Amino acid sequence: QVQLVESGGGLVQAGGSLRLSCSTSRSTASINAIGWYRQVPGKQREVVASVSNGGSKNYADSVKGRFTISVDNAKNTVYLQMNSLKPEDTAVYYCHAHQEVGFLGFDYWGQGTQVTVSS
């Protein structure tokens, strides 16, 4: 079981920055993959950025060059630094963790944090 708690959302003007944090109940070094998704009403949840425990990072095309995911294993916290924010980045952002146990995979989600970018 992995518990995830997000923080850092809020209201920001276009062009501004925010940093989201996700604290995990388990050592981030032991989690197979961890990342951020976002969702707007009426649309499917989409991946924003993820990082594997091997250090491989992936980003959605829409955020490449603007968002950066990082992990602090000493604090068991994952961050999403969001720069040059656009109104279309407005969404609820969810922290996600994927943990493999043998042949089984488990997905865990945080409660979500609202990010609103005004034009």
Summary of the structure (lengths in Angstrom):
residues: 119
radius of gyration: 13.8
end to end distance: 39.6
largest distance: 47.2
contacts: 356
relative contact order: 0.31
helix: 8%
strand: 56%
